[in-house]
Amino acid sequence: MQSAYIEHPPQRYRLSMQVLADELESRKVGLRFYCRGEEASLSGVRFYRKGEPPRRDYVYLLYQEDRARDFRSWEHVHFVVMGEVNLEEFSFTSSVIGIYSKEDPHGIYNTLQEIFEKYAMWDEQLQWALQSENPLERMLAASREVFENPLFIHDTDFYVLACPRWVEGMLHWEKEARTGREMVPLDLINEFKVDEEYLSTLKAREVTMFSSAIRGYRILFANLWSQDRYDGRICVDELERPFRKSDYLHLSHLAEMVMLCLARQKLFWLSLGSDIDRFFTQALDGEGFDPHMVQDYLRYLQWNREDKYLVLKIAPDREDYSAMTPAGLFGYIEAQIAEGRALLFHQDIAVIVNLTAGNTTVAEVLSNLAYILREGLFKMGVSAELSSFLDVRDGYTQASIALEYGKKSRSMLWYYHFEDYALRFLLDCARREIHPHLLGSEKLRKLKEYDGKNNTELYHTMEVYLQLERNVVQTSKALFIHRSTLFYRLDRIQKIVEVDFENEEERLYLSLSYRLDRLDD
């Protein structure tokens, strides 16, 4: 997916002093850490220079000769000190790392720089993963060097959505017989359902530690929330190295990136791979579609079969428009529509919207897509509101018809409703079966012939009379004739073609015949 459609990219990852302390310790640097706050605000390292205005986004490296200076006025500014630390020289808001081992200051500076570069690269990999075809797997694979422990993501039904590397000691996934997808073993799921500690973790909004009581090792996890809806969990298993305090911060950032996928691109759908895509494609195509499987898939999406649905078809406005990249639009479209699913279908973009689940209306959906369609030179066909998911195939047909007829009409609108073109479609379907001059009422042909021979306007008179629902006053005004003249013409029509104006079906047939007659012209 193209990054152009991510409206507000996430802020770059900032480090805390705890991260620096943990990383230095892992490199066998002797230190003492005096933590005065947990904020993650650091983007780089600087040597201290006298008279240099301090910045809160840098950690300052102090030489031994700098230790006697008074830094108490530098609030929320953090330091790495070569040698012993006198905390009285610093603000109570400053965290300080004291390097007591014999280290070269320039070597420490380079090490700190490497730490910042390591996490900047990790953050960049996460950003790129957002735009990839398999973002969850790529995010976790990029995070292996950070956590140095195996990671995986599961959804609310314990299906495994991403696990790029399995290591000894981890759960052995089971394959669900119906879908063939990997999931947490059922016996463990049943154990979780009655475990009080596990049940209490389902409400956690921050990164939390799960004890080793069930699995024999600790698990650091972050729940994934879509507003107030629990969508799953990222887990880090403590199997290859002991957890560090800074892992909480790292997992919190990773969870934010995954939740960004949920909110903007609905990537839990993509994590299902071809299963969900195939389901929607078969529903639109009608080929290989099993209605009995509908409820299972809809349950995963938290949709119901009898919800209200809308189907859209989006295509380029011009045949020579070669810059169309449907995949690049999916994320944007799904971000604009609550409970909408966009997919490539027969070289165009199909969108299935659950109006009920999204608590939205057709008008709101069209309004939310207005900008990208107008600016992107696309047109869109819109189905009627559907009362069942089983109707989405016909809904796509409606949207296709609306798009075809709307583009032929040369309307300046960027979307076309099926209901606006349904009658024309019905007439065209009939015209393909019977020649137009044989499809319409013979009575109109007779009136035309009579008018041609007698220089009268009976054909037009009956058309206006039917259009105005047999209202004598309005018809007389529209034709600029007296009421008596209208009655005379109606009497002549009755004598020539014997029309029963009281018969509803005959009036409808005559009205449709007029439309057919105009199409034939």
N, C-alpha and C positions, 0 to 999 in steps of 0.2 A: 504494500500500500504506500502511496506517496505521502511524504511528510507535509506537503502543502495543505492537506486537509485536516491536520491536527491544529486546531485553532490556537491553543495556548500550551506550547511545549513545557514539560516540567522543568523546574529550576535545577541547575546543576548541583550535584551532590557535594555537600560540605561536610568536613570532618570535625570531630570533637577531639579534645585533648586525650580522652580515653583511647581513641583509635591510635593516636601517636604513641602513647605509653605502651599499649599492647603490642604494636608493631615493633617498637624498639626492643622490648623484652624478648620478642620472638627472634630477634637478631642478636641476642645475648649481650645487649648493652646494659650495664649496671645503672640503675636509676632509682629514684624515689619520686613518686607521683603524689602531688598535693592537689586534689580535685576540689574546685570551688564552684562547680556548675557543670551541667550535662549538655549545655547548648552545643549544637553542631553548626559552627559558623566559619570554619577555617577553609580557605582556598589555597593557601600557600605559606611559604616560610621566608623570613627576611632576617638578615643580620641587624642587630640594633645599631643605630647611628645617632649620636648625640644631636639633638635639635630636630630630628625627623618626626613629623606629626604621626602619631600612632594610628593604625587601622585595625579594626576589630576582626577583619577577615584574614589577618596574618598572625602566625605565631612568631615571636621574636627570639632569636638566639643571642644569648648574652655571653660575652667573654668573662674571664675571671675578674679583669679590671673593672668591668661594668657592675659588679655585684654590690659595690658600696653606694651606688646611686639610689635615689629615692624614686620609686615607680608607683607610689600610692595613688597618684592622681590619674593613672592610666586605668580607668575602670573598664572591665569586660575585655581587657587585652591580656593575652596569655603568653607564657614565656617558657623557653628551654634554657636552663642555666648550666654552664659548665662548672661543676663543683658543688659545694654545699649551698643550701638555700636558707636564707633568712626571710621567713614569711612576713615579718614586720615591714620589709621594704616594698611590699606589693599590696595592691588593693585587695580587700576581702572578696572581690568579684573576679580576681585573676587566678586561674589555675596555673600551676607551675610544675615542670618536670626538671628535677635536678640530676645531672649526669655525674655520678661519683666515680665511675671507672675512668681509667686513663684513656681518654679518647681525643682524637684530633678534632677541633671545632669544625674545620672544613669537611672532615669526614662525616661528622654528625649532620652538618648542613646538607651534604649530598644524600645521606640516608633519608633525612626528612623529605627532601625533594623527591626521592624515589617513591616514598610512601604516597605523597600527593599524586604523583604521576600514575601509580598503580590504581588508585581509586578513581582518578579522572578517566583512565582507560576503561575501567569496569563500567562506569556510568555511561560512557560513550557506547559501549557494547549493548547496554540495556536500551539506550535510545534507538540504536539501529535495529535491535530485535523487535521493537514495537512495529516496525514497518515491514517485517519479514513475513513469509508465508506460514512459519511455524514459530510464533513469538515465544510461547511458553517454554518450549524445549530450549530455545536459544538463550533465553534469560537465565535458566537454571544452569546450562552448560557454562555460560560466562561467569557464573557466580561460584563455581567450584573452587577457583583459586582464592576467593575471598573467605569462604567458610571452611574450606579444607575438610568438608564432611559431605556426605550424600544429601541431596535435596529431592523433594517431590511435591507435587500439587495434587490434591484430590478435590472432588466436588461434593455437594451435599449428599449424594448417594454413594459416596466412597469410590467412584470411578477415578482411576488414575489419569490425570490430564497431562502430566509431564513428569518424566523421570529419566533424565539423559544418561545416568550411570548407576547401575546397581552394584553394591558392594556386599561382601560377606557380612552377615549379621542383620541385614535389612529384612523387611517383610518379603516373603515370596508371594507375588501377586497371583490372583486367581483369574482365569478367563471366564467371563460371563457367557453362558451357553448361547443365549439368544443373539447377542451383538458381537461376541468375540472380543470384547474390550476388556482390558485389565482392570481389576478392582481389588480393594482390600479384602482379605479373606473373610468369609461370612461369619466364621466362629468368632473372629476378633470384633467384627461389627456388632454382633450380639453381645459380646462382653462390654463393649463401649456403651451400649444402650442402658446398661444397669450400673455402670461405674460412676459414682458421684463426682469424682475429680474430673473425669472427662466431660460429663454433662455441664459442670460449672464452667468449663473452658469455652463452651459454645457462645457465651455472652462476652468474651474478652474482646476489647477494642484495641488493645496494645499487644506488642510482642510478649509472649508468655512462655514460661518453662513448664513442660509436662514431666512429671517425675518418672523414675525408672520402674515404678511398681508393676506395670503391665508388661512392658517390653524388655526390661532388664537394662535399658539405657535411657538417658534423658533425651527429650525431644524439644527443641526450640521451635515455636510455631507462631504464625500470624494468621488470624482469620481474615477472610476476604469478604468485604461488605459492599453491597450495592445499596446505598442509603441505609435502610434498616433491614435489608434482606441479607441473610448469611448465604454466601455463594460457594464457600469451600475454604480450603486451608493450605498454606505453604508450610512444609515441615522440614526441619534440618535434624538429622539423626547424629547424635554424639558417638560416632564410631571410629573416627580416624584421628581426631585431636580433641582435647578438652575445650569446652566452650570458653569464650572470653567475654568480658563485659561489653566490648564494642560490637559483638555479634548482634546484640539487640538493635543497635542503631542500623547496622547493615541490613538486617532482615526487615526492619521497618521501611527502609528505602525500597528494597526489592518488592515488598508487598504493595507499596504505593504505585510502582510501575505496573504490576500485574493488575491492580484495580483500575488503573488508567485504561488498560486494555478492555476491561469489563465495561467501563462507563462509555468509552468512545467508540470502540470497535466490536464489542460483543464477541471477544475472542474465545470465550468458552465454547461458542459454536464451532469456531475453527479448530479448537483443540480436539474435537470429535473426529476430525479428518473427513474422510469421504462419507461417513455414515449420515450425518445431518445434511450435508450438501446433496447426497444422493436422495435422501428422503424428500427434500423440497423439490428437487429436479423431477423426481418421479411423480410427485403430487401435481406439478404443473403440466407434465407431459402426459400423464395418465397411463404410461407404459410401465409394467412391472410394479405398479402401485398396489400395496396391500392395505385396504381400509382397516383391517383388524389390527394393524401395527400402529395406526395413527395415534391412539391414546397413549401408547408407550413413549413415543417421541414427544408428543405434546406435553406429557407430564414432566419430561426433563426440562422443557422450556417454561414450565409452569403456565401453560396455556390449556384451554379447554376446547373440545371439538365444537361446541355450540356457541362459542364466542362470536362477536361480530368481527368480520375481516374485510380487508380492502386489498386489491391487487393492482399494482402499477407496472407499466412497461415504459422504459426510458430508452430513447434512441437518439442518435445525432440528428440535428436539424437538416444537415445537408449530406448527400450521398458521398461527396468528395471530402468529407471531414475526416481526415486520416489520423488526427491527434487523439481520438477517443481511447481512453484507457479505463475500461469499466472497473478493473480491480482497484484502481486508485480512488474510485468514488465510493466503494463499499463502506469504508470506515466513516466517511463524512455523512453519507446517507443514514447509516444506522445510528450515528451520534445525534442526528436531527430528529429522528422519529422514535418515540418511545415504543418498545416492543415491535420493532420492524426488522425484517431479515432481507438483505440484498444479496443477489447471486447472479452470476453470468448464466444466461439461458438463451441458447441459439443466437449467440453473438450480440445480444442486447442485454440490458439489465432488467431483471424482474425483482420486484419488491413485494413481499407479503407482510401486511401490517395487521397486527391484532389490536383492533380498536378498543376492545373491552379491557384487555390486560394493560394496555398503555393509557387507559382512561383518557382517550383523545377522540377527536372527531375528524371527519374527512376534511373539513375546512382547515383545521389546525395542521394536518399533515401537509396539505398543499402549500400552506403559508410557510411552513418550516423548510420546504424544499425550493421555495421560489428563487432564492438568490443563486444557488448553484446551477439551476436549470437555465435561468435567464442569462447568467454570465458564461455558462459553459456551452451555450449553443445547442442545448438539448430540448427535445419535446417529450411529452409524457401522455400516455393513455391511462385513463382512470376507470376502473370497474365500478359497477354498482356496489352498494354496501351488501356484503354477503352474511348469511345467518349461520353458516357452518364452514368448518375447515374443508370439508369434503367438496365444497363448491369452488375451491380456488382454481381448479383447472378451467372451469367455465368463466371464472372471474378474469383469468389471464386472457382468454379468448375475447372477452368484452373489452379489456384494456387494449388489446391488439387492434380490434375493430375501431375503437375510438381514436387510436393513434393514426391509423390509416386514413379514416374519413376526415379527421381533424386536419391533417396535413394537406389533404386534397382541397379542403375548403379555404386554404390560405388565410385562416384566421390568425390574428396577431397574438392570440393567447399562446402560452407555452404549455398548457395542459388541456386535455379534451375529455369530457365526461361521456361515458358510453350512452347514458340516457339521452344526451343531446343528438346522437346519431343513430339511435336504435331503429327509428322508423325508416330512415333512409336505407339502413341495412336490410330490414325486412322486405322493403320494396325491391331492392336489388336481388335478394335471394329469390323472390318470386319471378323477377324478370329473367333470371337464368334458367328457369324451368319452362316458362311460356313466353312467347314473343309479346312485347309490351302492348302492341295494338290489339292483341287477343285477350290480354290479361285484364284490362280495364273494362268498365261498363260500356256496352254497345249504345246505351242511351246518350252518352256524351258525343259519340261520333254522329249520331242522327241529329243532335242539336247543332253541331258544327255545320253539317251539310245544309240544314234548314237556314241557318244564319247566312251562309254563303249565297244561297239562292234568293233570299228575301231581304237581305241587308238588315237583319235584326241582331239583337244581342242576348238571345235567350241562354246561350252557353255560359256567358260571363255572369248573367243575372242569377242563375241557379248556383253558381260557385260562390258568389258573395252571400247569397241567402243561406247557404249551408255553413259558410265560415262564421256568420253572425248568429248562428243557432236559431234561424227562422224568425229573427226579430224584424218585424215589418218596418218599424220606425227607423232603426239603425240601417237597415238595408236600403231604404229609400234615400236616406241622406248620403250613404256611400256611393250610390249610383246617380245621385242628383236627379232623381225623378219623383213624381208625385206618387202617393200611396195607391191611388187608383190605377196608375200605369203599372206599378209593381204587381198588383192583383191581376191585371190583364195579362202580363207576361207569364205569371205563374199558371194562369188558366191555360194559356197557349202551350206551356211546357207539358202540362198534364195531358192535353189532347194529343200531343205529338209522341210522347214517350211513356205516358202513364206512370208517373213517379208517385210512390206512396211516401209522402214526407213524414207521416206518423210512424213509419217503420224504422226503428233505430238501426237495425242491421243494414237496411238499404241506404240510409243516410251515410253510415260509415263507409260502405262500399263505394258510394258515389264520391265521397271526400278523398278516399285513397285513389280512386280512378283519376281525379283531377291531378293529384300529385304524380301519378304514373305518366299522365299525359304530358306534364311539364318536363319530366325526366326524358321522355322520348323525343321531345323537341330539341 
